[in-house]
Amino acid sequence: MQINPINDAIGARVDGIDLAAGFDDAAFAAMHRAWLDHCVLLFRGQTLTPKQLTAFAARFGPLEPPPASEKDLRDDAGSDDAKDMWIISNVIENGKAIGALGDGEAEWHSDMTYLDIPPTASVLYGHEVPPHGANTWFANMYQACEKMPADLRGAIGDRRALHNSSYTSAGELRKGMDAVMDVREAPGAVHPMVIQHPENGRDALFLGRRTNAYVKEMEVADSETLLDRLWDYCVGSDFTYAHEWQRGDVLIWDNRATLHRRDAFDPSHRRILWRCQISGTALPSAHAD
Ligand code: SIN
């Protein structure tokens, strides 16, 4: 197995391993170390069944069940072997979407941070991918902290923010949710804005997503100003990687230390990704400098 960084900012490519065949504990330890160090791992040219994909994901920890809003999609598209995975897709079959997120842009986010304990990691497998477009972008939130202007870091201090659960990253209101009229009252979870990574102790900016975010104990206008500054800083940054999909790619990312987004793509092209998530642990606050 060879592990090589993708760029200076984020991501490493792992070659010489067939995930379907499995691997020993020494290989897993090297992979896990690289995943913590580089935040995103890419395995190319894999051919996996749902059972093999979930077995790979489960090496990183217990799997998080698909969110309730995705269950009906999964039941239609999956089998027993796929009970711990769900589908990201724009494909419509018999008048019904077989997966989530369609073909539009998905905004920058970390997965399911509207939970008190968000997932540790997410895995995507390129079962069917378009010839171009639909790149998935990643940003390194350790570097976001390290490179942040001191005044911006000072403005965050040890503040906490509300991560709202009402909308998907594609901007759709989730089933059973109401539109948010007041960000202070929005449903979701509260997390430190800078966390101390539970496995390596590094500080990571933890923003979740911009839509309906709210910095606790602030006037709404001040919260909006601070969040706008932070998001402008992050999305204009040089600590990103844009992944161009090939069929058979597997990506696993550290959900605690990254943001990701997806480009829109041509709706006439089919895209089917299989996805698993690894259950999380509590996220401690970093100490303000
Ligand atoms: C996601 O946001 O988890 C999906 C990313 C993608 O469709 O590439």
Residues whose N, C-alpha, C, O or C-beta is under 5 A from the ligand:
A	BS01	SIN	I88 A106 A134 T136 R262
